[in-house]
Amino acid sequence: MSPALKAPAQQTSHPPSSFPPSWQIPSPSRIRPATPPVPDPGGCAPRIPRIGLNGPVRTRRTGRPRPDPAENWSRRMHLDHTHSGPAALSADAHRPDGTRRALRVGLGGPVGSGKTATVAALCRELRDQLSLAVVTNDIYTREDAEFLLREAVLPPERISAVETGACPHTAIRDDISANLEAVEDLEDAVGPLDLILVESGGDNLTATFSKGLVDAQIFVIDVAGGDDIPRKGGPGVTTADLLVVNKTDLAPYVGSDLARMAADAKAQRAELPVVFQSLRGETGVADVAAWVRGRLAAWTA
């Protein structure tokens, strides 16, 4: 027998008096062998059991543990999330010189839901009354920022682009440093500002902003994506400060039931506001702009 494969020597049993209590003795299935297990020919890592709140958690063949449902933050968010008490604020509300910084409002939502068009409409609606700027996020391009520049919604120096190089939620929730630098540079360059709109790249229903980046969140969906989106929920739909159901003018053409979407959104969001909008309609972005003005009034009070 090869020395590498030689079985470990038999250990001498301990006197009964030295045994630990039975609850401290791991079960045989949780004891790693004395010699390390050999990976299979496919190169997969050996499986190492992990103990979750509900007992052993199965692992993938990569050795990474599967999420324990009792520890799943998304599920816990939906079950335990409440909106009672004061609203959570993001970073320090004052700049290093002691002046109050701009209110930061994030806009997230799926690809093609109309986030950039909503940002453009908000800029046109608010630019004569407020000093504002915009930060856009795209994975590999400056497409959204270039659209805003072509539409001339703000002077070029008030529009900044962040190329995330990864999933959009990474730069608005997980590592917000690039966006924080962008908003702070805008305040240094063209401030003082009243409002900064931070637009996320297109993402899924789990996209949310870090409270260290923005003070309020708008989540934009559209009727062409399916009238079951509000019912499916997700942190973006259920926890955003404002849910916008966009492109309502397309509902008759795609078979979306607006009444059903309104009822499902109410069930998911309770008292949190929902706006149904068509940027091609008479009111356009007016309802969202009014909501932003209300948040700004509370911010500066």
C-alpha positions in Angstrom: 0.0 0.0 0.0 1.3 3.4 -0.9 2.3 5.6 2.1 0.0 8.4 0.8 -3.0 6.0 1.0 -2.1 4.3 4.2 -5.0 4.3 6.7 -4.5 6.4 9.8 -3.3 4.5 12.9 -6.0 3.3 15.3 -6.3 5.8 18.1 -6.4 4.7 21.7 -9.9 5.2 23.2 -10.2 7.7 26.0 -11.3 6.7 29.5 -15.1 7.1 29.8 -14.5 9.9 32.4 -12.8 12.1 29.7 -15.5 12.0 27.1 -17.2 15.3 26.5 -21.0 15.6 26.9 -22.9 13.9 24.1 -24.2 17.2 22.6 -20.6 18.2 21.9 -19.7 15.0 20.0 -20.2 15.7 16.2 -22.0 13.1 14.3 -19.8 10.8 12.1 -21.1 12.5 8.9 -19.8 15.8 10.0 -16.2 14.6 10.9 -13.7 15.3 8.1 -11.5 12.3 7.4 -8.0 12.2 8.6 -6.6 12.1 5.1 -8.0 14.8 2.7 -10.5 13.6 0.2 -9.3 13.3 -3.4 -11.2 15.6 -5.9 -13.0 13.7 -8.7 -11.6 13.7 -12.2 -13.7 16.7 -13.1 -11.7 18.8 -10.8 -14.6 19.6 -8.4 -13.7 20.5 -4.8 -14.6 18.0 -2.1 -17.9 18.6 -0.4 -17.6 20.0 3.1 -20.8 20.0 5.2 -22.0 23.2 6.6 -24.5 23.5 9.4 -27.3 26.1 9.0 -30.1 27.2 11.3 -32.2 24.3 10.0 -29.6 21.6 10.1 -27.1 20.5 7.5 -27.1 22.5 4.3 -26.4 20.7 1.0 -23.5 22.0 -1.0 -22.9 22.4 -4.8 -20.2 20.3 -6.4 -18.0 23.4 -6.2 -17.9 23.2 -2.4 -19.8 26.5 -2.0 -22.7 26.2 0.4 -26.3 26.5 -0.8 -28.1 29.4 0.9 -29.9 28.5 4.1 -33.5 29.6 3.7 -33.5 30.8 7.3 -30.5 33.0 6.6 -31.8 34.3 3.2 -31.7 38.1 3.5 -34.1 38.7 0.6 -36.8 36.4 2.1 -36.3 38.0 5.5 -36.6 41.4 4.0 -40.0 40.6 2.6 -41.3 39.0 5.8 -40.0 41.4 8.3 -39.7 44.7 6.4 -41.7 47.6 7.9 -41.9 51.3 7.1 -42.7 52.5 10.6 -40.4 55.0 12.3 -38.2 57.6 10.8 -36.9 57.1 7.2 -33.3 55.9 7.0 -30.9 58.5 5.7 -27.8 57.8 3.7 -24.4 59.4 4.3 -23.8 62.5 6.3 -26.2 65.2 5.1 -23.6 67.9 5.3 -20.5 68.5 3.1 -17.0 69.0 4.6 -17.5 72.8 4.6 -20.6 72.4 6.7 -23.2 73.2 4.0 -26.1 70.8 3.4 -25.5 68.5 0.5 -27.9 67.8 -2.3 -30.8 65.3 -2.0 -29.8 62.1 -3.9 -32.6 60.2 -5.5 -31.9 56.8 -7.2 -33.8 55.4 -10.2 -33.6 51.7 -10.8 -35.5 49.1 -12.8 -35.3 46.5 -15.6 -33.7 47.2 -18.9 -36.0 49.2 -21.2 -38.5 50.2 -18.6 -38.0 53.9 -19.3 -35.6 55.0 -16.6 -33.5 57.3 -18.8 -36.6 58.8 -20.4 -38.0 59.5 -16.9 -34.8 61.1 -15.9 -34.8 63.3 -19.0 -38.4 64.3 -18.3 -37.7 65.1 -14.7 -34.7 67.3 -15.7 -37.0 69.3 -18.1 -39.6 69.6 -15.5 -37.4 70.7 -12.6 -34.4 72.5 -14.1 -36.0 75.9 -14.0 -36.8 75.7 -10.3 -33.9 73.6 -8.9 -30.2 73.2 -9.3 -29.8 69.6 -10.3 -27.3 67.1 -11.8 -27.4 63.5 -13.0 -25.2 60.4 -12.7 -25.9 57.6 -15.1 -24.7 54.0 -14.8 -24.0 51.6 -17.8 -22.0 48.4 -17.8 -19.6 49.1 -20.7 -20.8 52.4 -22.3 -21.9 55.9 -21.7 -25.1 55.4 -23.6 -27.5 56.9 -21.1 -25.4 59.9 -20.5 -25.0 60.5 -24.2 -28.8 60.3 -24.6 -29.3 63.0 -22.0 -26.6 65.1 -23.7 -28.3 64.8 -27.1 -31.6 65.8 -25.6 -29.9 68.8 -24.0 -31.8 68.3 -20.7 -28.9 69.8 -18.7 -25.6 71.5 -19.5 -22.9 68.8 -20.1 -21.0 69.7 -16.9 -24.0 68.6 -14.9 -24.1 65.0 -16.4 -21.6 62.4 -15.3 -21.4 58.7 -16.4 -20.2 55.7 -14.5 -19.2 52.5 -16.4 -19.7 49.7 -13.9 -18.0 46.9 -15.8 -20.2 44.5 -13.9 -23.8 43.9 -12.9 -25.4 47.3 -12.4 -26.5 46.6 -8.8 -22.8 46.1 -7.9 -22.1 49.9 -8.3 -25.3 51.1 -6.6 -25.4 48.7 -3.6 -22.3 46.6 -3.1 -19.4 48.9 -4.0 -20.7 52.4 -4.3 -17.4 54.2 -4.4 -17.5 55.1 -8.1 -21.0 56.6 -7.7 -20.1 58.4 -4.5 -17.1 59.9 -6.2 -19.2 61.0 -9.1 -21.9 62.8 -7.0 -19.2 64.5 -4.8 -17.3 65.6 -7.9 -20.5 67.1 -9.3 -21.2 69.0 -6.1 -17.6 70.3 -6.1 -17.7 71.3 -9.8 -21.2 72.9 -10.2 -22.6 73.1 -6.7 -24.4 74.1 -4.6 -26.9 71.6 -5.9 -30.5 70.9 -4.7 -30.9 67.5 -6.3 -28.8 64.7 -7.8 -30.5 61.9 -9.8 -28.6 58.6 -9.8 -29.8 56.3 -12.6 -28.9 52.7 -12.3 -28.1 50.5 -15.3 -30.9 48.1 -16.3 -31.2 45.3 -13.7 -33.8 42.9 -12.3 -36.4 43.1 -9.6 -33.9 42.7 -6.8 -32.0 46.0 -7.7 -31.9 48.4 -4.7 -29.6 51.3 -3.8 -27.4 51.5 -0.8 -28.5 54.0 1.8 -25.0 55.1 1.8 -25.5 56.4 -1.8 -29.0 57.7 -2.1 -31.7 59.2 0.2 -34.7 57.9 -1.7 -35.3 55.3 -4.4 -37.6 55.2 -7.4 -38.2 51.9 -9.1 -39.5 52.0 -12.7 -41.2 49.1 -14.4 -43.3 49.1 -17.6 -46.5 47.5 -18.7 -44.8 45.8 -21.7 -42.8 43.7 -19.3 -45.9 41.9 -18.2 -48.7 42.8 -15.8 -47.6 40.2 -13.3 -44.4 42.1 -12.3 -46.0 43.8 -9.3 -47.4 40.5 -8.1 -44.0 38.9 -8.4 -42.5 41.5 -6.0 -38.8 41.6 -5.3 -37.0 44.2 -3.2 -37.2 46.8 -6.0 -40.9 46.6 -6.3 -41.8 46.1 -2.6 -39.3 48.5 -0.8 -38.7 51.4 -3.2 -39.9 54.7 -1.9 -41.9 55.2 -5.1 -42.9 52.6 -7.7 -43.5 53.9 -11.2 -45.5 51.9 -13.7 -44.4 53.3 -17.0 -45.7 53.3 -20.6 -49.4 52.9 -19.6 -50.3 54.0 -23.2 -49.0 50.6 -24.4 -51.4 48.5 -22.2 -54.1 48.0 -24.8 -51.5 46.8 -27.3 -49.7 44.3 -25.1 -52.7 43.0 -23.1 -51.7 44.4 -19.7 -54.4 44.9 -17.1 -53.7 48.2 -15.4 -56.3 47.6 -12.7 -54.7 44.2 -11.9 -51.3 45.8 -11.7 -52.6 48.5 -9.4 -54.2 45.9 -7.1 -51.1 43.8 -7.0 -48.9 46.8 -6.3 -51.1 47.8 -3.4 -50.9 44.3 -2.0 -47.1 44.2 -2.2 -46.5 47.8 -1.0 -49.3 48.6 1.4 -49.2 52.4 1.9 -46.1 53.1 -0.2 -47.0 55.3 -3.3 -47.4 54.0 -6.8 -47.5 56.2 -9.9 -48.9 55.1 -13.3 -47.4 57.2 -16.0 -47.1 57.7 -19.7 -44.5 60.2 -20.8 -46.5 60.6 -24.0 -49.6 61.6 -22.1 -50.8 65.0 -21.0 -49.5 64.8 -17.4 -46.3 63.1 -18.4 -43.8 63.1 -15.5 -45.8 65.6 -13.4 -46.8 63.1 -10.6 -43.2 61.9 -10.2 -41.9 65.4 -10.2 -44.4 66.4 -7.5 -43.2 63.4 -5.4 -39.6 64.5 -5.8 -40.5 68.1 -4.8 -42.1 66.7 -1.7 -39.0 64.7 -0.8 -36.8 67.8 -1.3 -39.1 69.9 0.9 -38.7 67.3 3.7 -34.9 67.2 3.1 -34.5 70.9 3.4 -37.0 71.4 6.3 
